[in-house]
Amino acid sequence: MHSDSLSVYLLLALLIHFTSGETEVKFSGQTEFVVNETSTTVIRLVIERTGKPANVTAIVSIQGEDTGDFFDTYAAAFIPDTETNRTVYISVCDDDLPEADETFTFYLTLPKQPAKIKLGSPKTVTVTILSNDNAFGIISFNMSALITVNEPRGRNEFVPLTLIRERGTYGTVIVTFEVKDGPNPAEEDFSPARGNITFTPGRSVLIYNLTVLDDQIPENDELFVVYLRSVEGGAEINNTKNSIQINIRKNDSPVRFTQSTYMVPEEADVLKIQVVRGKDDSGKLIGPDDCEVSVTYAIITGNTTSHAQLNLDFLDLQPNTSIVFPPLVHEIYLKLKIIDDAIPEIAETFQIVLLKDTLQGDAVLVHPSTVHVTIQPNDKPYGVLSINSILFAQTVIIDEDKISRFEGITIVRNGGTHGNVSVTWVIIRNSSDPSPVTADLIPDTGEIYFDQGQMLVTLPLNILNDDMPEEAEPYLLKLLAHTVQGGAEVSEPSELLFYIQDSDDVYGLIKFYPLEDQKIESNPTGRFLSLSFARERGAVGDVQLIYTALYIPAGDLDPERAKDGILNISRNNILTFPEGKTHETLSIPIRNDAFLQNGAHFLIQLKGVELVNRIPLVPSVSPRLGEIRNISLRITPDIANGEIGFISNLPIILSEPEDSPATEVSIALHRDGTDGQATVFWSLKPSGVNQKAVTHDDISPFNGSVVFLSGQSDTQINITVKADDIPEMNETVLLTLDRVSVENQILKYGFTTREIIILENDDPGGVFEFSSSSRGPYSIKEGDSVELQIVRTRGSLVRQFLRYTVEPRDNNEFYGSTGILEFKPGEREIIITLLTRMDGIPECFVC
């Protein structure tokens, strides 16, 4: 087909559709509008008719209530059949109300809609009016443009920043602020120096607390600016009120010394030390000075020759230790008088410290708050030789048993150190001992040399370690002043008293000895703990041994489990070794009424040892205890007191004798711990439902006693069970251990009672048989009955049931041919009645 023919065909089909179909009305063109709220904003809506030509009236109206955002919310458009579209104009109303984005819907309707005219699609239009009139607000400060605050002292303080949100309050708005333009970084004075402030929906006023920090830094007035930098959430910042100024008044006036060190000669007389407040290092004023400031100072001296001493080397000329700055006063002088003496001295120092905790007023301590004052070496440029004063802080003691070379003595050179100098020293005994010093240490004399600039020399001594127990011995080291060479002088301290400590256990080594002699003994007079101790090495002086003796029951060997009342002594005890005595034995009596349990222990602990009758020159090494300080002695059965009981607690089952008038039954007893003699008393007591039936004719005796000899661990109780011809049920008696004759013997818990049961005998339920008159035989005709009688002989103590039957069992000739008879207690006879059945057959039966 040719292309022009095809075009004609399609045009014809389209014409037929539009001329013969229905009429449709709809919006045409743009159907979604986003506009600003202005007085010139107009929305153009095109209404189009398609299909069969017809006169059409269409209505455009807003969906929902009229909010006043449009001048017209209703419009009508007439489209004649000669036209295909009409345009409707909707004007936006520009009001002064802050509003967020608003979306409106206009819809198309047909009044009195004819049958062949219908609405097409789209039939609605949306119009969005963007937020307007500052719907999210205008943010600004609502406070004085300049705020003056004081920096807090010892705490933080808040500055309230008041912000307002004018016009609209829609949505959440976040404002960023920043503190800037100060003389110092804002972070030193404020927290935070930058941050966010949030307005929640509907919030129009907000107070934000900005923290002013106590930075302890001297400062003059500081002016900072707080800026509102940016805002999120659709709001704006009012550029005319977007900043305020915060002035922090000058604060933290600095208090300090003007210099940290002073070097003064001894002849300086008065030393002036300047203290300033309110000035920086360059002398410029800083911080407040309109109020009074005070601080207390302390003078610190040491106790060695390198430290100057108050009131000996210098004087404090102030009436008290408080420094007071009145208003507008910036300098004060401390005055110290240096005492010029004739004593050779090395450099001596002391310190003056301003005490931070005593500071009063708006001020802070800054460096330097401590001043070091040194009084220069004086009087002797070649030095002053002496024994190191640090050695006098505590007694010099040498332990012969541990040290073979002692290098703890030093000689110092104070003052000047020019040239080489020397001095001779000597060591002598400081006691009446005539033996030479070299018997204990070498050398006993020598010469100390100081090179140029050298200030300290060690004096080494070799200590001779012998095996002879000796008490502490004193020695005196002397620097011989007349032997000094090189221009130096000898000064105090020039003598040192030192000691070689007691050695080789001169006061004794106390221990258990021999170990095998530590034991528990028993004899006719009683029981004892026998202990033996040795005092080895030296035996000088009286020595007391402190010990404890504890009785611990069987189980864990724990002193916390110790039990009192066993020994005739207290827990803590003392044993004295007189001077010269090297061995001591101790016999500790055990109480006669004490119960010693088999497997228990005596625990002996050596707690300490003391020298009694003399005071050593220096703290002594001995007396001391040996390595073994605790021993335990186990209580064996031959020593232990008896714990007596049956070997079992199970019932004893007996039968009445049949072939003899009586039977003797032996019941075993056992004793844990066999020391001493003990008598055990026992008794029998009937028990159970038949207890009244038990008599001496059944079992005897009902009480008695048995004896454990010393060393004996086992014995028995003999009980006689008697025979009779009386029918009897089971009879029960309780065999009980009642007591022991001595206090230190006990009955074993849980094993003091045994149950004895004599089984039933002599047919207590009876012997059953037909009576002699009922044994038959019987001859009866059908239809008759017979009584057969059953008797019970012997016992009739209990209820008994007896089954009977007629033989042969499989017949059916009798009524009641089988059954069960009940004999009640005491009942002796029952009669059975048998009734024959009628069958006409002669038969024989046995019952």
KOLBANU-55874 format. One line per field, with one value per residue (C-alpha): residue number from 0; y, z, x. Coordinates in steps of 0.2 Angstrom, whole numbers, plus 5000, padded with zeros to 4 digits. Each point is the difference from the previous one (the first is absolute). Layout:
% residues N
num	NUM ...
py	Y ...
pz	Z ...
px	X ...
END
This chain:
% residues 847
num	0 1 2 3 4 5 6 7 8 9 10 11 12 13 14 15 16 17 18 19 20 21 22 23 24 25 26 27 28 29 30 31 32 33 34 35 36 37 38 39 40 41 42 43 44 45 46 47 48 49 50 51 52 53 54 55 56 57 58 59 60 61 62 63 64 65 66 67 68 69 70 71 72 73 74 75 76 77 78 79 80 81 82 83 84 85 86 87 88 89 90 91 92 93 94 95 96 97 98 99 100 101 102 103 104 105 106 107 108 109 110 111 112 113 114 115 116 117 118 119 120 121 122 123 124 125 126 127 128 129 130 131 132 133 134 135 136 137 138 139 140 141 142 143 144 145 146 147 148 149 150 151 152 153 154 155 156 157 158 159 160 161 162 163 164 165 166 167 168 169 170 171 172 173 174 175 176 177 178 179 180 181 182 183 184 185 186 187 188 189 190 191 192 193 194 195 196 197 198 199 200 201 202 203 204 205 206 207 208 209 210 211 212 213 214 215 216 217 218 219 220 221 222 223 224 225 226 227 228 229 230 231 232 233 234 235 236 237 238 239 240 241 242 243 244 245 246 247 248 249 250 251 252 253 254 255 256 257 258 259 260 261 262 263 264 265 266 267 268 269 270 271 272 273 274 275 276 277 278 279 280 281 282 283 284 285 286 287 288 289 290 291 292 293 294 295 296 297 298 299 300 301 302 303 304 305 306 307 308 309 310 311 312 313 314 315 316 317 318 319 320 321 322 323 324 325 326 327 328 329 330 331 332 333 334 335 336 337 338 339 340 341 342 343 344 345 346 347 348 349 350 351 352 353 354 355 356 357 358 359 360 361 362 363 364 365 366 367 368 369 370 371 372 373 374 375 376 377 378 379 380 381 382 383 384 385 386 387 388 389 390 391 392 393 394 395 396 397 398 399 400 401 402 403 404 405 406 407 408 409 410 411 412 413 414 415 416 417 418 419 420 421 422 423 424 425 426 427 428 429 430 431 432 433 434 435 436 437 438 439 440 441 442 443 444 445 446 447 448 449 450 451 452 453 454 455 456 457 458 459 460 461 462 463 464 465 466 467 468 469 470 471 472 473 474 475 476 477 478 479 480 481 482 483 484 485 486 487 488 489 490 491 492 493 494 495 496 497 498 499 500 501 502 503 504 505 506 507 508 509 510 511 512 513 514 515 516 517 518 519 520 521 522 523 524 525 526 527 528 529 530 531 532 533 534 535 536 537 538 539 540 541 542 543 544 545 546 547 548 549 550 551 552 553 554 555 556 557 558 559 560 561 562 563 564 565 566 567 568 569 570 571 572 573 574 575 576 577 578 579 580 581 582 583 584 585 586 587 588 589 590 591 592 593 594 595 596 597 598 599 600 601 602 603 604 605 606 607 608 609 610 611 612 613 614 615 616 617 618 619 620 621 622 623 624 625 626 627 628 629 630 631 632 633 634 635 636 637 638 639 640 641 642 643 644 645 646 647 648 649 650 651 652 653 654 655 656 657 658 659 660 661 662 663 664 665 666 667 668 669 670 671 672 673 674 675 676 677 678 679 680 681 682 683 684 685 686 687 688 689 690 691 692 693 694 695 696 697 698 699 700 701 702 703 704 705 706 707 708 709 710 711 712 713 714 715 716 717 718 719 720 721 722 723 724 725 726 727 728 729 730 731 732 733 734 735 736 737 738 739 740 741 742 743 744 745 746 747 748 749 750 751 752 753 754 755 756 757 758 759 760 761 762 763 764 765 766 767 768 769 770 771 772 773 774 775 776 777 778 779 780 781 782 783 784 785 786 787 788 789 790 791 792 793 794 795 796 797 798 799 800 801 802 803 804 805 806 807 808 809 810 811 812 813 814 815 816 817 818 819 820 821 822 823 824 825 826 827 828 829 830 831 832 833 834 835 836 837 838 839 840 841 842 843 844 845 846
py	5000 5017 5012 5014 4987 4994 5018 5003 4984 5005 5017 4993 4988 5014 5011 4986 4997 5019 5002 4985 4997 5007 5018 5000 5015 5000 5011 5003 5005 5003 4992 5003 5017 5006 5019 5014 5010 5017 5012 4996 4981 4994 4981 4997 4984 4994 4990 4990 4991 4985 4989 5005 5019 5006 5015 4996 5010 4994 5005 5002 5001 4997 4984 5003 5017 5017 5004 5017 4996 5004 5015 4988 4982 4997 5003 4995 4997 4999 4991 5002 4986 5010 5001 4986 5009 5014 5008 5003 5012 4997 5015 4997 5011 5008 5001 5004 4983 4989 4984 4984 4991 4998 4989 5002 4990 5007 4988 5001 4996 5001 5007 4990 4988 4995 4981 5001 5013 4993 5005 4994 4999 5010 5008 5007 5013 5003 5017 5001 5017 5000 5006 5018 5015 4992 4984 4993 5016 5013 4996 5014 5004 5008 5007 5014 5002 5001 4988 5002 4985 4995 4984 4988 4994 4982 4996 5003 5013 5001 5015 4999 5004 5004 4997 5003 4993 5013 4998 4981 4986 4985 4986 4996 5014 4998 5016 4999 5012 5004 5010 5010 5016 4999 5003 4982 4984 4999 4982 5006 5010 4993 4982 4997 5013 4994 4990 4998 5007 4991 5007 4987 5002 5014 5006 5019 5004 4991 5002 4992 5000 5003 4995 5012 4990 5003 4999 5005 5012 5018 5011 5018 5004 4988 5004 4986 5000 4986 4999 4990 4993 4989 4993 4983 4996 5014 5015 5016 5009 5018 5008 5016 4989 4986 5003 5006 5004 4992 5009 4990 5012 4999 4985 4989 5013 4991 4998 4994 5003 5011 4987 4982 4999 5010 4997 5010 5001 4997 5018 5007 5005 5003 4991 5008 4989 5009 4993 5008 4999 5006 5001 4989 4995 5017 5010 5005 5000 4986 4994 5009 5010 5009 4987 4993 4984 4990 4984 4990 4994 4986 4998 4983 4994 4983 4991 4997 5011 5006 5008 5017 5000 5013 5010 4992 5006 5013 5009 5004 5019 4999 5001 4985 4990 5009 5011 5013 5011 5015 5007 5007 4994 4989 4997 4993 4995 4985 5004 4987 5002 4989 4996 5002 4987 4993 4982 4993 4995 4994 5007 5000 5001 5003 5004 5012 4994 5010 4988 4999 4994 5016 5012 5012 5013 5000 4993 4985 4994 5000 4995 5002 4997 4992 5008 4991 5009 4994 5007 4998 4990 5009 5001 4986 4999 4983 4991 4994 4981 4990 4984 5000 5007 4989 4985 5008 4999 4982 4988 4992 4981 4987 4982 4989 4984 5008 5013 4997 5018 5015 5016 5010 5013 5016 5016 5016 5016 5015 5018 5002 4986 5008 4990 4982 4997 4985 4994 4985 4990 4987 4987 4996 4989 5010 4987 4992 4985 4999 4990 5009 5008 4990 4984 5006 5011 5007 5012 5010 5015 5009 5016 5008 5009 5014 5005 5017 5003 4983 5002 4982 4985 4982 4992 4981 4987 4981 4991 4984 4986 4988 4986 5007 5006 5018 5014 5017 5010 5019 5008 5018 5008 5016 5012 5007 5018 5003 4988 5010 5005 5013 5015 4992 4998 4987 5004 4992 4987 4992 4985 4986 4986 4985 4982 4982 4991 4985 4985 4981 5000 5005 5000 4984 4991 4992 4985 4983 4988 4985 4999 4982 5006 5010 4988 4996 4989 4991 4992 4995 5018 5008 5005 5013 5010 4997 5013 5003 5015 5005 5016 4999 5010 5014 4999 5018 5008 4994 4996 4998 4988 5005 4985 4994 4982 4996 4985 4998 4986 4988 5008 5014 5006 5018 5010 5008 4984 4999 4995 5006 4991 4986 5005 5007 5016 5015 5001 5012 4995 5005 4989 5008 4995 5006 5006 4986 4987 4991 4988 5001 4987 5003 4989 5007 4991 4995 5002 4984 5003 5005 4989 4996 4995 4987 5008 5018 5010 5011 5015 5008 5017 5010 5018 5010 5001 5015 5005 5003 5007 5011 5014 4998 5015 4999 4989 4982 4987 4986 4992 4993 4985 4985 4995 4988 5011 4989 4981 4990 4984 4988 4992 4981 4987 4995 5018 5005 5000 4987 5003 4985 4993 4985 4995 5000 5009 4987 4989 4983 4986 4986 4984 4992 4985 4983 4987 5008 5011 5015 5008 5013 5013 5011 5018 5008 5017 5010 5014 5013 5005 4988 5011 4996 4989 5003 4992 5000 4999 4993 4996 4990 5008 4991 5009 4999 4994 4984 5009 4995 4982 5000 4994 4993 4983 5005 5009 5006 5009 5017 5010 4998 5006 4995 5006 5006 4998 5012 4996 4989 5005 4987 4991 4993 5000 4983 4998 4984 4995 4987 4987 4997 4991 5016 5005 5018 5013 5009 5008 5016 5007 5015 4997 5017 5006 5012 5007 4998 5000 5013 5018 4998 4985 5004 4990 5000 5010 4989 4984 4999 4990 4984 4992 4981 4991 4983 4992 4993 4982 4986 5002 5016 5000 4982 4982 4995 4983 4991 4996 4982 4999 5008 4989 4988 4990 5006 4991 5011 4999 5015 5015 4998 5011 4996 5011 4998 5010 5008 5004 5011 4994 5008 5019 5011 5017 5006 5000 4985 4996 4981 4993 4984 4990 4983 4987 4997 5018 4999 4993 5010 4989 5012 5017 5009 4987 5013 5016 5011 4999 5015 4996 5016 5003 4988 4990 4981 4991 5003 4988 4997 4994 4990 4998 4987 5002 4988 4990 4982 4994 4991 5009 5001 5017 5006 5017
pz	5000 4996 5014 4995 4999 5018 5007 4992 5008 5018 4999 4995 5014 5013 4993 5002 5018 5005 4991 5005 5018 5017 5006 5014 5011 5009 5005 4987 5001 5017 5015 5014 5005 5012 5003 5012 5010 4991 4994 4982 5001 4988 4996 4983 4998 4983 4998 4984 4992 4988 4990 4993 5000 5013 5011 5016 5017 5012 5018 5008 5020 5014 5010 5018 5010 4993 5010 4992 4990 4983 4995 4991 5005 4987 4981 4986 4982 4985 4984 4985 4988 4988 5011 5009 5016 5012 5013 5018 5011 5018 5010 5015 5015 5008 5019 5014 5009 5002 4992 4996 4983 4996 4986 4994 4988 4987 4992 4984 5000 4988 5006 4995 4990 4984 4996 4986 5008 5013 5010 4993 5008 5007 5009 5015 5001 5015 5005 5013 5008 5007 5018 5002 5011 5010 5005 5009 5009 5001 5014 5010 5017 5012 5013 5004 4987 5013 5015 5014 5011 5013 4998 5013 5013 5004 4990 4983 4996 4987 4989 4994 4981 4995 4982 4992 4984 4992 4987 4997 5012 4988 5000 5010 4998 5005 5002 5000 5012 5002 5013 4992 5000 5017 5005 5004 4992 5005 5006 5015 5007 4993 4998 4986 4989 4986 4999 4995 5007 4996 4998 5001 4990 5008 5011 4998 5015 5006 5013 4998 5014 4995 5013 5005 5006 5015 4990 5014 4988 5004 4988 4997 4994 4985 4987 4990 4986 4999 4982 4992 4985 4991 5001 4994 4998 4989 5012 4998 5011 5004 4995 5011 5016 4995 5013 5018 5010 5016 5011 5013 5014 5003 5012 5008 5006 4999 5016 4999 5004 4988 4999 5005 5007 5011 5003 5015 5010 5018 5004 4989 5016 4995 4984 4992 4990 4989 4999 4987 4995 4985 4988 4986 4996 4991 5015 4991 5011 4998 5009 5014 5013 5008 5014 5014 4996 5013 5000 5013 4997 5008 5002 4997 5006 5001 5014 4991 5000 4982 5007 5009 5016 5005 5016 4998 4983 4996 5008 4994 5003 4997 5015 4992 4984 4992 4985 4997 4985 5003 4985 4987 5008 4989 5008 5018 5006 5012 5010 5007 5010 4995 5016 4998 5010 5001 4996 4984 4989 4983 4990 5010 4993 5005 4991 5002 4993 4997 5006 4987 5012 5010 4986 5003 4988 4981 4996 4995 5003 4985 4997 5010 5016 5008 5002 5004 5011 5001 5013 4991 5007 5012 5011 4993 4982 5001 5008 5017 5002 5010 5002 4988 5011 4991 5010 5016 4994 5007 5009 4989 5003 4991 4999 5002 4994 4983 4996 4996 4993 5007 4989 5009 5009 4990 5003 4993 4995 5003 4995 4987 4990 4994 5001 5005 5019 5011 5018 5011 5009 5013 5007 5019 5011 5009 5014 5013 4989 4999 4984 4985 4987 4987 5008 4993 4985 4990 4998 5016 4993 4983 4991 4989 4985 4991 4982 4993 4999 5009 5014 5006 5004 5005 5015 4996 5015 4999 5013 5007 5001 5014 5007 5018 5007 5005 5006 4991 5001 4999 4990 4999 4983 5002 4988 5007 4998 5002 4985 4987 4985 4986 5009 5005 5017 5010 5007 5009 4998 5001 5010 4996 5012 4990 5005 4994 5004 5011 4990 4999 5010 5016 5009 4993 4986 5008 4992 5003 5004 4998 4990 5006 5018 4996 5006 5010 5015 5012 5016 5016 5007 4984 4982 4994 4985 5001 4990 4998 4994 4996 5001 4987 4997 5013 5017 5006 5011 5005 4986 5000 4987 4996 4994 4999 5003 4992 5000 4983 4998 4986 4983 4992 5009 5001 5016 4998 5005 5016 5016 5017 5017 4995 5007 5017 4992 4990 4981 5001 5011 5004 5003 5006 4996 5014 4994 4996 4999 4983 5002 5008 5001 5004 5007 4997 5010 4991 5011 5008 4994 4982 4986 4987 4984 4990 4984 5008 5001 5012 4990 5008 4992 5004 4999 5004 5011 5011 5009 5018 5011 4989 4987 4985 4994 4984 4994 5001 4987 5013 5009 4986 4996 4990 4983 5007 5010 5001 5004 5002 5011 4995 5014 4997 5007 5015 5006 4994 5012 4997 4988 5003 4990 4991 4985 4990 5002 4990 5009 5008 4994 5013 5001 5016 5003 4996 5006 5017 5013 4996 4988 5004 4987 5000 4993 4996 5006 4994 5007 4990 5011 5014 5013 5018 5007 4996 5006 4988 5007 4988 5001 4991 4997 4991 4985 4986 5000 5011 5013 5014 4996 5002 5018 5008 4995 4982 5001 5014 5009 4997 5005 5004 4996 4992 5003 4988 5008 4995 4983 4996 4985 4998 5012 4999 5009 5003 4999 5004 4989 5009 4993 5005 4992 4999 4983 4997 4986 4996 5015 5000 5013 4999 5006 5006 5006 5014 5006 5004 5017 4996 4993 4987 4991 4989 4991 4981 4992 4990 5007 5017 4997 4991 4997 5005 4992 5006 4986 5003 5007 5006 4986 5006 4986 5005 4993 4990 4999 4999 5017 5004 4999 4982 4992 4992 4990 4996 4990 4994 4987 4987 5006 5018 5008 5011 5013 5000 5017 4999 5016 5003 5013 5007 4997 4996 5001 4982 4987 4988 4984 4995 4983 4998 4985 4996 4990 4986 4996 4983 5006 5003 5013 5015 5003 5009 4994 5002 5010 5012 5019 5011 5018 5010 5015 5014 4989 5001 4989 4984 4993 4981 4993 4983 4991 4986 4983 4993 4985 5005 4998 5016 5003 5013 5005 5011 5008
px	5000 5006 5005 4987 4986 5005 4999 4983 4994 5006 4993 4983 5000 5005 4986 4987 5006 4998 4984 4991 5007 4997 5005 5014 5006 5016 5015 5013 5018 5009 4991 5013 5005 5013 4999 5005 4987 5000 4987 5004 5000 4986 4997 4994 4989 4995 4983 4999 4985 5003 4989 4983 4998 4987 4997 5009 5000 5014 5003 5017 5000 5012 4999 4997 4997 5005 5016 5001 5015 4991 4990 4988 4997 4986 4999 4989 5005 4988 5007 4988 4999 5010 5015 5010 5008 4998 5013 4996 5011 5003 5009 5010 4996 5016 4997 5011 4999 5015 4996 5009 4999 4981 4993 4982 4990 4988 4987 4990 4981 4985 4984 4985 5011 4991 5001 5012 5012 5012 5016 5016 5017 5009 4985 5010 5014 5012 5007 5014 5004 5017 5004 4998 5000 5015 4990 5015 5004 5014 5013 5008 5007 4987 5011 5012 5013 5014 5001 5013 5004 5012 5011 4995 5012 5001 4985 4991 4987 4987 4996 4981 4999 4982 4995 4983 4992 4989 4987 4997 5004 4998 5012 5016 5013 5019 5010 5019 5009 5018 5010 5014 5010 5007 5018 5002 4993 4982 5002 5010 4986 4983 4993 4995 5008 4990 4984 4982 4984 4984 4983 4986 4984 4989 5015 5002 5011 5016 5013 5016 5013 5018 5013 5013 5015 5012 5016 5012 5009 5003 4990 4995 4982 4997 4987 4992 4987 4987 4994 4985 5009 4988 4983 4992 4982 4994 5001 5010 5012 4996 5017 4996 4999 5012 5013 5003 5016 5005 5013 5009 5007 5018 5004 5012 5013 5017 5010 5018 5018 5010 5014 5002 5017 5011 5019 5006 5016 4999 5005 4985 4991 4982 4993 4985 4989 4987 4982 4989 4981 4991 5015 5006 5018 5003 4993 4984 4984 4989 4985 4990 5009 4985 4998 5011 5010 5009 5010 5010 5018 5010 5019 5006 5016 5008 5010 5017 5015 4995 4985 4999 4991 4988 5005 5018 5005 4987 4985 4983 4997 4981 4988 4991 4999 4986 5003 4986 4998 4988 4990 5011 5016 5010 5017 5005 5017 5004 5015 5012 5016 5015 5009 5019 5009 5018 4995 5007 4985 4996 4986 4984 4983 4982 4984 4986 4983 4984 4986 4987 4986 5002 4998 4985 4993 4998 5018 5010 5017 5011 5018 5011 4991 5015 5016 5017 5012 5018 5012 5017 5014 5010 5015 5010 5004 5009 4986 4994 5002 4988 4991 4984 4986 4988 5007 4993 4982 5000 5013 5013 4999 5010 4994 5015 4990 4995 5013 5019 5004 4991 5000 4987 5011 5004 5010 4995 5009 4989 5003 5014 5008 5016 5015 5004 4997 5001 4997 5005 4986 5000 4988 5000 4989 4987 4999 5011 5004 5019 5002 5006 4988 5008 4993 4983 5004 5014 5008 4999 5009 5003 5001 4985 5005 4990 5005 4997 4981 4996 4987 4997 5011 4995 5009 4999 5001 5003 4989 5008 4987 5004 4989 5001 4983 5002 4990 4999 5016 5002 5014 5005 5007 5010 5007 5016 5000 5018 5004 4991 5010 4996 4993 4983 4993 4991 4983 4987 4994 5017 4996 4988 4994 4995 4996 5004 4983 4999 5006 4999 4983 5009 4983 4995 4990 4985 4992 4992 5013 5001 4984 4997 4999 4984 4986 4985 5003 4989 5004 4990 5001 4992 5004 5012 5006 5019 5010 5018 5009 5018 5009 5014 5015 5002 4991 5003 4986 4983 4989 4981 4992 4982 4989 4983 4993 4983 4989 4992 4986 5002 4998 5009 5015 4994 5004 4983 4992 5010 4991 5003 4999 5012 5017 5003 5008 4993 5003 5014 5015 5018 5015 5016 5017 5012 5017 5011 4986 5000 4986 4983 4986 4982 4987 4982 4987 4984 4985 4993 4983 5005 4994 5014 4992 5009 5007 5000 5016 5010 5007 5015 5005 5015 4994 5016 5015 5006 5016 4995 5013 5011 4998 5012 5009 4991 4985 5006 4999 4998 4992 4990 4989 5006 4992 4987 4988 4985 4998 4984 4999 4987 4989 5001 4988 5011 5000 4982 4986 4987 4986 4989 4986 4992 5010 4983 4984 4990 4986 5005 4988 4999 4989 4994 5011 4992 5012 5005 4992 5010 5013 5013 5003 5016 4998 5017 5006 5014 5011 5009 5014 5006 5008 4993 4986 4982 4984 4985 4983 4986 4981 4987 4983 4985 4994 4987 4982 5003 5011 4989 5002 5019 5005 5015 4994 5004 5017 5012 5008 4991 5015 5019 5017 5016 5018 5014 5017 5013 5007 4984 4990 4987 4988 4982 4983 4993 4981 4990 4985 4989 4989 4982 4985 4989 4995 5007 5001 5016 5006 5012 5011 5012 5018 5007 5017 4995 5016 5018 5008 5013 4999 5013 4992 4985 4987 5001 4986 4989 5006 4993 4984 4996 4983 4998 4986 4995 4990 4983 5000 4989 4987 4992 4988 4994 4999 4984 4992 4983 4993 5000 4982 5000 5012 4987 4998 4982 4987 4986 4985 4998 4992 5008 5013 5015 5010 5017 5009 5018 5009 5016 5012 5016 5000 4985 5009 4996 4986 5003 4992 4998 4995 4991 4994 4991 5009 4999 5000 4992 4983 4985 4991 5000 4995 5014 5013 5014 5003 5010 4998 5005 5006 5000 5012 4995 4988 5003 4987 4989 4987 4998 4984 4999 4984 4999 4992 4987 5008 4995 5018 5009 5017 5014 5008 5014 5000
END
